[in-house]
Amino acid sequence: MSHDTFDNDESIDCKSGGTMRIFVFKSEANPNLRAFGGDLAGIKLPVQFKPWRAVGAIAPDQELPYKIARDDIEKAINERGFQLFRLKKRTNAASCSALVAAE
């Protein structure tokens, strides 16, 4: 009997064209701060802004919110494990600005 199993999301991601599932987190320490990460636990998120709470996930075939380029976020996650972004107060539409993480 054959069993198809996946050890992690990377196995699934390779089959879907190389893009990753991206998780969205909210900082409880800073209410306007969010982060994209590559794992549900958020183990690589910066500790100075914890606790972090997962607030969503973006499937490999979905676009990111706020007109953020998926390629840029995936690159940051692969290099640093996360990408921070800050929500700005609403004017007419939701907006955000990506932050470069200091290492």
Order of alpha helices (4+ residues) and beta strands (2+ residues): alpha-beta-beta-beta-alpha-beta-beta
